[in-house]
Amino acid sequence: MTVFSYMKRGPGFYRQVASLAAPIVLQNLITSTLGMADTFMVGMLGETPMAAVTLANIPLFVVQLFIFGVQSGSSVLISQYWGRQDRQAINRVMGVAMWTAGSVSFLFALVLQLWPVEFLSLFGNQREVVELAAQYGRIAGWSYACSALTMMYVAAYRSMERPQLGLYILVSSMLVNTCLNWVFIFGNLGAPKMGVAGAALATLIARILELVIVTSHMILTRFFRVQPALLLRPGKEMALRFARYGSPVVCNETMWGLGTSVFPTIMGHMEGSTEILAAYTVAGNMDKICMVVSFGLAATAAIIIGREIGAGRPHVVQEVGMALNTLAAMCGIVIGAGLILFAQITAPAVVYPLFQMSARAGAIASMMMTVQGVIRPLRDFNSVTIVGVLRGGGDVKMATVIDISPLWLAAIPAAAVCGLVLRLDILWVYLAMTLENFVKCGLGLYRLRSGKWIRDLTRGT
């Protein structure tokens, strides 16, 4: 038996992986690319507006990660219930998820509406940037209240092996978002020139459109009948089951979001923070584009593994997990090499002049993207291990420990010491931020090989 014998799967396996992953990859590629276009439009206003949007997105990113956590937590249960074809239970899980994500996102939106400057001052110390960020956050916060409900519905369909729905909905809304950005940011087609507030308004309108599409789909679809009574009153038993198995995932994503938000907060208190945050925004958008393949593979792994466990076939998932992890690392090598070439050749010649970035900001962005390219295979392996294999297998608590502990115990302290205590160059701060990936890889590989992550969460229903 060869080392990579587990890569030899049965007929049709990789075709199934491609059919499930492709819509998710395409969806995230298009939304990330259009997100880059949004950043470009704001960047045309200058480095200060771009830094302001980055600052406002720090708490909003935490909300987004909380929504993703609830989405992932519901997917763990729905994929296994789908294996059992228990549609009533799926309705109840959707109901719990919508109540949870909707309530928290509404609370954040209310805080940003009532105390935007005071709240965002926690994340930056430049008054001009904070005030601009408040204009953006006051409007954009409400878009997440709409998005919370949409994402729960999309997650349910993805877990039921229908990922195309998310592609259609999110691509439509992102196209609308990009067009409205052009209208409201710059005051085209007779609209007022609103700057960063215009970018937030465009986002809010696009998210309202998503909600309208989802509501219409609920009414018209025949594939899966939504039962409003179960959505509105999912029941105590399902709420407790979601709290037991979904809350670790929600905690995982929320704590990960809070942790990663510490990094731009550290940068926001460093000397030359405006240039650093502008560079971090550009590099972050490229990172999102590079993540789409591993995200698609992770979602696919969770769907396949959850379905097989729910259907009573747990014996096949061990090698499936190893195969998808290895595939992710191989893709990461190719994508990482492309990112390094982009950072060193294309970005300085084409991208930075379009964003009106200073020489220092451009140099910092190139450095960040080069580091990202080097560790891309490791990050993609970790992503599929934690988000796809361990969660899909029901091992949600250990997945949370593996994901959060290295971030909070290694990367954040190291970055804080380098940036705020020793006052080192941004290169050393950024390198310190990557420490978590090496620890995660070792822990994840050990857990994966143990086989202890395979658990049926639907028992007793």
TORDRENBA-175216 format. One line per field, with one value per residue (C-alpha): residue in one letter; y, x, z. Coordinates in pm, 1 decimal. Example, Ala and Ser with C-alpha at 12.3 -4.5 7.8 and 13.67 -1.06 7.14 Angstrom:
// residues 2
code: c(a / s)
yy: c(-450.0 / -106.0)
xx: c(1230.0 / 1367.0)
zz: c(780.0 / 714.0)
END
This chain:
// residues 461
code: c(m / t / v / f / s / y / m / k / r / g / p / g / f / y / r / q / v / a / s / l / a / a / p / i / v / l / q / n / l / i / t / s / t / l / g / m / a / d / t / f / m / v / g / m / l / g / e / t / p / m / a / a / v / t / l / a / n / i / p / l / f / v / v / q / l / f / i / f / g / v / q / s / g / s / s / v / l / i / s / q / y / w / g / r / q / d / r / q / a / i / n / r / v / m / g / v / a / m / w / t / a / g / s / v / s / f / l / f / a / l / v / l / q / l / w / p / v / e / f / l / s / l / f / g / n / q / r / e / v / v / e / l / a / a / q / y / g / r / i / a / g / w / s / y / a / c / s / a / l / t / m / m / y / v / a / a / y / r / s / m / e / r / p / q / l / g / l / y / i / l / v / s / s / m / l / v / n / t / c / l / n / w / v / f / i / f / g / n / l / g / a / p / k / m / g / v / a / g / a / a / l / a / t / l / i / a / r / i / l / e / l / v / i / v / t / s / h / m / i / l / t / r / f / f / r / v / q / p / a / l / l / l / r / p / g / k / e / m / a / l / r / f / a / r / y / g / s / p / v / v / c / n / e / t / m / w / g / l / g / t / s / v / f / p / t / i / m / g / h / m / e / g / s / t / e / i / l / a / a / y / t / v / a / g / n / m / d / k / i / c / m / v / v / s / f / g / l / a / a / t / a / a / i / i / i / g / r / e / i / g / a / g / r / p / h / v / v / q / e / v / g / m / a / l / n / t / l / a / a / m / c / g / i / v / i / g / a / g / l / i / l / f / a / q / i / t / a / p / a / v / v / y / p / l / f / q / m / s / a / r / a / g / a / i / a / s / m / m / m / t / v / q / g / v / i / r / p / l / r / d / f / n / s / v / t / i / v / g / v / l / r / g / g / g / d / v / k / m / a / t / v / i / d / i / s / p / l / w / l / a / a / i / p / a / a / a / v / c / g / l / v / l / r / l / d / i / l / w / v / y / l / a / m / t / l / e / n / f / v / k / c / g / l / g / l / y / r / l / r / s / g / k / w / i / r / d / l / t / r / g / t)
yy: c(0.0 / 338.2 / 645.4 / 817.1 / 509.2 / 677.5 / 918.4 / 631.5 / 664.4 / 479.8 / 568.5 / 904.2 / 1029.5 / 1321.0 / 1400.5 / 1432.3 / 1648.1 / 1874.9 / 1902.8 / 2004.8 / 2222.9 / 2406.7 / 2616.9 / 2706.1 / 2796.2 / 2997.8 / 3174.6 / 3277.9 / 3365.1 / 3601.5 / 3761.0 / 3800.6 / 3948.3 / 4192.1 / 4268.0 / 4362.5 / 4593.5 / 4752.4 / 4807.5 / 4957.1 / 5205.1 / 5313.1 / 5318.9 / 5572.7 / 5814.7 / 5782.6 / 5586.3 / 5743.0 / 5630.3 / 5283.3 / 5266.3 / 5381.3 / 5099.7 / 4853.0 / 4986.0 / 4966.7 / 4612.6 / 4491.4 / 4451.1 / 4371.0 / 4092.7 / 3946.4 / 3953.6 / 3792.4 / 3518.9 / 3465.4 / 3425.9 / 3184.5 / 2996.6 / 2954.2 / 2859.8 / 2598.5 / 2470.5 / 2422.3 / 2253.2 / 1993.2 / 1886.0 / 1937.1 / 1728.0 / 1435.4 / 1479.9 / 1491.1 / 1152.0 / 1029.3 / 1227.7 / 1384.7 / 1702.0 / 1812.7 / 1812.5 / 2017.8 / 2278.8 / 2298.1 / 2338.9 / 2620.5 / 2789.2 / 2777.4 / 2906.5 / 3197.5 / 3305.9 / 3287.2 / 3465.9 / 3721.6 / 3828.2 / 3881.7 / 4063.6 / 4292.4 / 4378.6 / 4473.2 / 4684.5 / 4868.9 / 4944.5 / 5078.2 / 5289.7 / 5447.1 / 5471.5 / 5434.0 / 5668.8 / 5547.8 / 5183.0 / 5212.0 / 5418.1 / 5089.8 / 4971.1 / 5278.4 / 5601.7 / 5838.9 / 6063.9 / 6131.3 / 5760.3 / 5672.5 / 5935.0 / 5811.7 / 5454.4 / 5556.3 / 5680.8 / 5340.8 / 5125.9 / 5301.8 / 5186.5 / 4865.4 / 4713.7 / 4662.0 / 4469.1 / 4191.6 / 4160.3 / 4080.9 / 3861.8 / 3648.0 / 3513.3 / 3463.0 / 3271.7 / 3023.6 / 2931.0 / 2903.3 / 2685.6 / 2448.1 / 2400.1 / 2351.6 / 2079.0 / 1913.3 / 1890.1 / 2193.1 / 2448.1 / 2615.6 / 2820.8 / 3018.8 / 3082.6 / 3232.1 / 3446.0 / 3585.8 / 3649.2 / 3845.3 / 4055.0 / 4120.7 / 4243.6 / 4480.4 / 4583.9 / 4665.6 / 4869.4 / 5063.2 / 5130.3 / 5305.5 / 5505.5 / 5610.3 / 5638.6 / 5873.2 / 6027.5 / 5884.7 / 5872.1 / 6175.3 / 6021.7 / 6224.3 / 6165.4 / 5980.3 / 5838.1 / 5560.8 / 5599.9 / 5525.2 / 5196.8 / 5101.0 / 5194.1 / 4983.9 / 4687.4 / 4729.4 / 4742.7 / 4430.8 / 4238.4 / 4340.2 / 4202.0 / 3871.6 / 3849.2 / 3912.8 / 3637.8 / 3389.6 / 3462.4 / 3411.8 / 3087.2 / 2956.1 / 3008.4 / 2869.1 / 2576.4 / 2215.8 / 2054.8 / 2132.6 / 2261.9 / 2513.2 / 2482.2 / 2831.4 / 2690.2 / 2490.6 / 2786.3 / 3021.6 / 2762.7 / 2504.5 / 2355.8 / 2321.1 / 1980.1 / 2106.2 / 2425.7 / 2215.7 / 1987.2 / 2290.3 / 2440.3 / 2116.0 / 2054.5 / 2390.3 / 2625.0 / 2498.2 / 2590.4 / 2931.6 / 2982.3 / 2869.4 / 3119.8 / 3403.9 / 3359.8 / 3318.5 / 3636.7 / 3824.8 / 3691.0 / 3787.3 / 4128.6 / 4184.2 / 4189.1 / 4501.9 / 4655.4 / 4605.8 / 4753.3 / 5044.7 / 5143.9 / 5116.2 / 5404.9 / 5468.3 / 5279.1 / 5438.2 / 5292.6 / 4958.8 / 4925.5 / 5023.3 / 4752.5 / 4502.6 / 4573.3 / 4499.4 / 4189.8 / 4072.8 / 4089.9 / 3884.9 / 3636.5 / 3595.1 / 3520.3 / 3260.6 / 3093.0 / 3006.1 / 2662.7 / 2543.9 / 2685.6 / 2492.0 / 2171.4 / 2219.2 / 2266.8 / 1963.9 / 1752.0 / 1848.8 / 1763.2 / 1422.6 / 1313.7 / 1432.6 / 1261.0 / 929.1 / 929.6 / 1022.0 / 744.1 / 491.2 / 451.1 / 588.5 / 337.5 / 527.4 / 872.7 / 825.7 / 799.7 / 1053.6 / 1309.6 / 1232.4 / 1251.9 / 1593.5 / 1730.7 / 1623.5 / 1767.1 / 2100.5 / 2112.7 / 2037.2 / 2316.5 / 2546.0 / 2493.1 / 2606.3 / 2900.0 / 3012.1 / 3020.6 / 3230.9 / 3473.3 / 3524.4 / 3607.1 / 3846.7 / 4020.1 / 4067.8 / 4148.4 / 4236.5 / 4423.8 / 4688.3 / 4757.4 / 4754.5 / 4733.2 / 4979.8 / 5274.1 / 5210.7 / 5220.7 / 5538.9 / 5364.4 / 5517.4 / 5338.0 / 5220.7 / 5091.2 / 4903.2 / 4746.9 / 4633.2 / 4482.0 / 4289.5 / 4155.9 / 4042.2 / 3863.5 / 3692.9 / 3554.9 / 3441.0 / 3260.1 / 3072.6 / 2938.7 / 2885.1 / 2501.3 / 2480.0 / 2709.2 / 2520.6 / 2187.9 / 2328.8 / 2476.9 / 2148.4 / 1954.7 / 2178.6 / 2324.4 / 2025.7 / 1693.7 / 1732.9 / 1938.0 / 1720.1 / 1419.0 / 1571.1 / 1636.6 / 1999.7 / 2050.0 / 1928.3 / 2125.0 / 2436.7 / 2367.7 / 2307.1 / 2623.1 / 2870.0 / 2771.1 / 2834.6 / 3171.9 / 3304.1 / 3134.4 / 3178.2 / 3418.5 / 3703.4 / 3731.0 / 3715.9 / 3983.4 / 4210.2 / 4186.9 / 4253.7 / 4543.2 / 4718.9 / 4632.0 / 4591.0 / 4830.0 / 4607.8 / 4652.9 / 4532.6 / 4237.3 / 4077.8 / 4147.3 / 3979.3 / 3679.3 / 3641.9 / 3622.7 / 3305.1 / 3098.6 / 2946.9 / 2761.8 / 2539.1 / 2438.3 / 2372.0 / 2144.1 / 1915.6 / 1896.2 / 1847.0 / 1570.4 / 1383.9 / 1405.0 / 1304.7 / 988.1 / 886.8 / 828.6 / 960.0 / 1245.6 / 1025.7 / 1081.8 / 1054.0 / 1366.0 / 1265.3 / 973.7 / 990.9 / 1172.8)
xx: c(0.0 / 142.1 / 144.3 / -126.8 / -337.8 / -635.3 / -647.6 / -773.8 / -1146.8 / -1437.3 / -1581.5 / -1753.0 / -1607.5 / -1407.6 / -1688.4 / -1921.9 / -1667.1 / -1640.5 / -2018.5 / -2062.9 / -1752.8 / -1768.7 / -2081.6 / -1943.3 / -1601.3 / -1757.2 / -1992.6 / -1710.8 / -1476.7 / -1729.4 / -1828.9 / -1463.3 / -1370.0 / -1659.5 / -1556.4 / -1217.8 / -1401.1 / -1578.5 / -1243.5 / -1107.6 / -1395.8 / -1352.0 / -975.2 / -1020.1 / -1133.3 / -791.3 / -614.9 / -812.5 / -1157.5 / -1017.2 / -870.2 / -1208.0 / -1396.1 / -1135.9 / -1184.5 / -1564.6 / -1542.3 / -1353.4 / -1668.0 / -1878.1 / -1636.5 / -1700.2 / -2074.8 / -2009.0 / -1806.8 / -2082.7 / -2331.6 / -2093.8 / -2061.3 / -2436.7 / -2447.7 / -2176.3 / -2335.6 / -2668.7 / -2494.1 / -2338.6 / -2685.7 / -2872.4 / -2625.7 / -2673.3 / -3052.3 / -3045.4 / -2873.8 / -3174.2 / -3423.0 / -3576.1 / -3725.9 / -3914.3 / -3590.8 / -3424.9 / -3701.9 / -3649.4 / -3271.8 / -3328.3 / -3564.1 / -3315.9 / -3038.3 / -3245.9 / -3351.4 / -2993.4 / -2817.4 / -3093.4 / -3103.1 / -2727.9 / -2684.6 / -2978.8 / -2814.3 / -2485.1 / -2671.3 / -2846.3 / -2515.5 / -2362.3 / -2671.3 / -2682.2 / -2313.8 / -2102.6 / -1814.8 / -1780.8 / -1790.1 / -1549.9 / -1304.5 / -1221.9 / -1056.5 / -859.7 / -714.3 / -725.8 / -1029.8 / -1076.5 / -1070.0 / -1309.5 / -1564.7 / -1562.7 / -1592.2 / -1899.0 / -2071.9 / -2016.6 / -2095.6 / -2423.0 / -2574.0 / -2382.7 / -2472.7 / -2832.8 / -2720.6 / -2596.4 / -2937.2 / -3077.9 / -2783.5 / -2821.9 / -3158.2 / -3047.6 / -2733.6 / -2922.9 / -3145.9 / -2850.8 / -2663.8 / -2957.8 / -2974.7 / -2599.5 / -2622.6 / -2899.4 / -2660.1 / -2808.2 / -2521.5 / -2632.5 / -2898.1 / -2636.4 / -2448.4 / -2753.1 / -2862.7 / -2525.7 / -2394.6 / -2710.8 / -2686.3 / -2313.5 / -2364.9 / -2632.1 / -2402.6 / -2115.6 / -2336.1 / -2491.5 / -2144.5 / -2057.5 / -2381.2 / -2372.4 / -1997.9 / -1928.6 / -2274.6 / -2349.7 / -2688.9 / -2809.2 / -2753.3 / -2579.6 / -2204.8 / -2199.9 / -1845.5 / -1808.1 / -2171.7 / -2268.8 / -2075.9 / -2268.6 / -2605.2 / -2529.5 / -2451.1 / -2775.5 / -2990.6 / -2820.1 / -2883.4 / -3250.8 / -3266.5 / -3121.7 / -3393.0 / -3665.4 / -3525.2 / -3505.3 / -3862.2 / -3987.1 / -3792.3 / -3941.6 / -4290.0 / -4229.8 / -3988.5 / -4105.5 / -3772.5 / -3797.4 / -4114.4 / -4047.1 / -4289.5 / -4331.4 / -4470.8 / -4150.6 / -3929.8 / -4100.3 / -4134.7 / -3859.5 / -3910.3 / -3707.2 / -3562.1 / -3408.1 / -3288.9 / -3105.3 / -2961.3 / -2840.5 / -2693.3 / -2507.0 / -2367.0 / -2398.8 / -2281.4 / -1919.9 / -1910.1 / -2065.6 / -1813.7 / -1537.1 / -1619.0 / -1696.3 / -1374.6 / -1180.4 / -1339.5 / -1259.8 / -906.5 / -839.2 / -994.1 / -724.3 / -465.3 / -595.2 / -656.7 / -285.9 / -198.6 / -434.9 / -224.6 / 111.6 / 304.8 / 191.4 / -131.6 / -320.0 / -76.6 / -64.2 / -444.9 / -473.8 / -220.2 / -396.8 / -724.2 / -577.3 / -390.0 / -701.5 / -914.2 / -659.5 / -650.7 / -1029.2 / -999.8 / -728.7 / -941.2 / -1232.7 / -1099.7 / -1028.9 / -1362.6 / -1541.5 / -1355.9 / -1426.6 / -1799.2 / -1800.2 / -1620.8 / -1876.0 / -2166.2 / -2033.2 / -1908.6 / -2221.3 / -2447.5 / -2260.4 / -2264.9 / -2634.3 / -2713.2 / -2532.5 / -2214.9 / -1939.6 / -1678.3 / -1609.5 / -1537.6 / -1184.1 / -1016.2 / -1255.8 / -1132.0 / -766.4 / -824.0 / -992.2 / -727.0 / -448.1 / -634.1 / -664.6 / -290.2 / -208.2 / -437.2 / -276.7 / 67.8 / -53.7 / -257.6 / 21.5 / 274.1 / 35.5 / -18.7 / 355.5 / 398.8 / 104.4 / 246.1 / 591.4 / 509.6 / 147.8 / 35.4 / 316.1 / 276.6 / -103.2 / -297.5 / -128.0 / -143.5 / -517.1 / -567.4 / -357.2 / -141.7 / 180.6 / 512.0 / 526.6 / 168.0 / 238.6 / 554.7 / 366.5 / 85.6 / 339.7 / 505.7 / 173.0 / 66.3 / 404.7 / 376.6 / 21.6 / 146.0 / 414.5 / 177.3 / -120.8 / -87.8 / -78.2 / -379.3 / -584.4 / -504.4 / -609.1 / -928.5 / -1052.6 / -945.8 / -1130.2 / -1424.6 / -1489.4 / -1374.9 / -1390.0 / -1711.0 / -1878.9 / -1785.8 / -1954.5 / -1630.6 / -1727.0 / -1567.7 / -1222.1 / -1243.1 / -1305.5 / -1007.8 / -775.9 / -891.6 / -898.0 / -617.5 / -321.4 / -470.3 / -520.0 / -224.5 / 40.6 / -36.3 / -210.1 / 41.2 / 334.0 / 184.5 / 97.7 / 448.1 / 610.5 / 381.0 / 295.3 / 575.0 / 888.6 / 760.2 / 904.4 / 846.7 / 515.6 / 697.8 / 764.8 / 411.2 / 268.6 / 500.5 / 393.3 / 32.2 / 110.7 / 230.2 / -112.6 / -108.8 / 184.2 / 30.8 / -309.9 / -159.7 / 2.6 / -304.8 / -544.1 / -340.7 / -314.0 / -690.1 / -771.7 / -561.1 / -712.9 / -1059.6 / -1221.3 / -1388.1 / -1657.7 / -1982.7 / -2354.7 / -2524.6 / -2881.1 / -2917.5 / -3215.5 / -3443.3)
zz: c(0.0 / -101.1 / 121.5 / -82.6 / -158.7 / 8.5 / -287.8 / -507.2 / -448.5 / -606.9 / -947.1 / -952.4 / -621.0 / -760.2 / -1003.8 / -705.8 / -521.1 / -825.4 / -867.9 / -502.9 / -469.9 / -803.9 / -728.8 / -383.8 / -525.8 / -808.3 / -566.8 / -336.2 / -623.2 / -777.1 / -446.6 / -343.8 / -680.9 / -665.6 / -307.0 / -448.4 / -690.3 / -392.0 / -223.2 / -544.7 / -564.8 / -203.6 / -255.3 / -533.7 / -263.0 / -93.4 / 179.1 / 465.0 / 337.9 / 267.9 / 618.6 / 757.0 / 582.7 / 711.2 / 1064.3 / 1044.7 / 913.4 / 1222.4 / 1439.0 / 1131.7 / 1049.3 / 1394.2 / 1320.4 / 984.3 / 1152.4 / 1409.8 / 1124.7 / 954.1 / 1283.7 / 1316.0 / 948.3 / 998.6 / 1318.9 / 1144.9 / 850.8 / 1081.5 / 1194.0 / 864.8 / 660.6 / 899.4 / 909.7 / 529.3 / 532.7 / 733.7 / 515.8 / 829.0 / 678.5 / 988.9 / 1187.6 / 911.8 / 939.6 / 1313.7 / 1279.5 / 1028.3 / 1273.7 / 1563.1 / 1334.5 / 1203.1 / 1552.4 / 1681.0 / 1394.4 / 1343.7 / 1708.9 / 1746.4 / 1415.2 / 1500.7 / 1834.9 / 1664.5 / 1409.9 / 1692.2 / 1868.7 / 1546.4 / 1487.6 / 1833.0 / 1936.6 / 1619.6 / 1708.7 / 2066.2 / 1961.8 / 1667.2 / 1874.8 / 2047.0 / 1724.4 / 1611.2 / 1746.4 / 1446.4 / 1480.1 / 1109.7 / 1026.5 / 1312.2 / 1207.6 / 848.2 / 974.2 / 1177.0 / 861.0 / 702.2 / 1007.1 / 1092.8 / 761.3 / 689.3 / 1026.7 / 917.4 / 609.1 / 836.9 / 1001.9 / 655.4 / 559.1 / 873.5 / 758.0 / 398.1 / 493.5 / 710.5 / 416.8 / 177.7 / 429.7 / 457.8 / 81.5 / 61.4 / 326.4 / 122.6 / -175.3 / -356.0 / -342.5 / -666.9 / -485.7 / -293.8 / -617.1 / -789.3 / -495.0 / -386.8 / -738.0 / -820.9 / -505.8 / -549.6 / -905.6 / -776.7 / -490.5 / -727.4 / -963.1 / -675.1 / -533.1 / -858.4 / -831.9 / -465.2 / -391.7 / -683.4 / -732.7 / -1076.9 / -1255.1 / -1060.7 / -716.7 / -441.3 / -396.4 / -62.6 / -41.0 / 216.8 / 325.0 / -35.0 / -21.7 / 293.1 / 137.3 / -170.1 / 55.0 / 250.3 / -65.4 / -203.3 / 119.9 / 116.0 / -239.4 / -114.8 / 149.8 / -109.1 / -334.5 / -45.2 / 64.7 / -292.2 / -322.1 / 3.9 / -137.4 / -487.3 / -448.3 / -454.6 / -360.5 / 9.2 / 172.0 / 445.9 / 735.1 / 890.3 / 1214.7 / 1270.6 / 1171.7 / 1416.8 / 1693.7 / 1644.7 / 1989.2 / 2305.3 / 2215.1 / 1890.3 / 2056.9 / 2316.3 / 2048.0 / 1851.6 / 2168.3 / 2236.8 / 1890.2 / 1716.3 / 1992.1 / 1982.9 / 1613.6 / 1683.5 / 1963.7 / 1729.3 / 1455.7 / 1696.3 / 1893.2 / 1570.8 / 1439.8 / 1758.3 / 1747.6 / 1387.9 / 1458.3 / 1717.4 / 1437.4 / 1254.8 / 1598.2 / 1677.2 / 1338.4 / 1400.1 / 1701.4 / 1525.4 / 1375.9 / 1017.6 / 1078.9 / 786.6 / 531.3 / 712.9 / 723.0 / 356.2 / 267.5 / 493.5 / 310.5 / -31.9 / 89.9 / 275.0 / -37.3 / -230.7 / 57.4 / 32.8 / -337.7 / -270.8 / -0.8 / -228.4 / -330.6 / 23.6 / 140.2 / -134.5 / -48.7 / 322.7 / 260.6 / 31.8 / 292.2 / 557.0 / 324.8 / 216.5 / 557.1 / 740.5 / 488.5 / 512.3 / 893.0 / 903.0 / 655.9 / 877.0 / 667.4 / 896.7 / 776.0 / 450.5 / 592.3 / 732.0 / 392.2 / 238.9 / 491.2 / 418.9 / 43.5 / 58.4 / 296.1 / 62.4 / -236.1 / -53.1 / 20.8 / -344.1 / -460.6 / -201.4 / -353.4 / -695.0 / -563.4 / -329.1 / -612.8 / -820.8 / -532.9 / -485.1 / -854.8 / -835.3 / -526.1 / -676.6 / -1040.0 / -1119.3 / -808.1 / -802.0 / -1172.5 / -1203.5 / -876.4 / -641.4 / -883.4 / -929.8 / -553.0 / -526.6 / -266.6 / -140.7 / -201.4 / 160.8 / 158.9 / -164.4 / -22.5 / 288.5 / 77.6 / -135.8 / 176.8 / 323.5 / 5.5 / -28.5 / 324.6 / 246.6 / -63.8 / 126.7 / 395.1 / 160.2 / 142.4 / 521.3 / 564.4 / 305.6 / 473.0 / 810.4 / 669.6 / 525.1 / 835.7 / 1082.3 / 890.0 / 667.2 / 809.7 / 1187.9 / 1188.0 / 927.0 / 1136.2 / 1442.3 / 1634.7 / 1692.0 / 2034.3 / 1935.1 / 1609.2 / 1818.5 / 2045.4 / 1749.0 / 1570.5 / 1861.8 / 2097.4 / 1862.4 / 1765.0 / 2117.2 / 2285.5 / 2015.3 / 1729.8 / 1915.5 / 2204.2 / 1960.6 / 1731.8 / 2026.6 / 2171.4 / 1832.9 / 1738.8 / 2063.8 / 2307.1 / 2094.6 / 1822.4 / 1548.8 / 1177.7 / 1033.5 / 870.3 / 1209.6 / 1329.5 / 1020.4 / 1053.5 / 1416.3 / 1297.6 / 1098.6 / 1397.5 / 1456.3 / 1123.1 / 1216.8 / 1550.0 / 1391.8 / 1129.6 / 1386.3 / 1609.2 / 1318.1 / 1158.6 / 1489.2 / 1546.7 / 1191.7 / 1210.2 / 1546.2 / 1397.3 / 1717.5 / 1525.5 / 1362.6 / 1556.8 / 1476.2 / 1621.0 / 1518.6 / 1754.6 / 1986.9 / 1740.1)
END
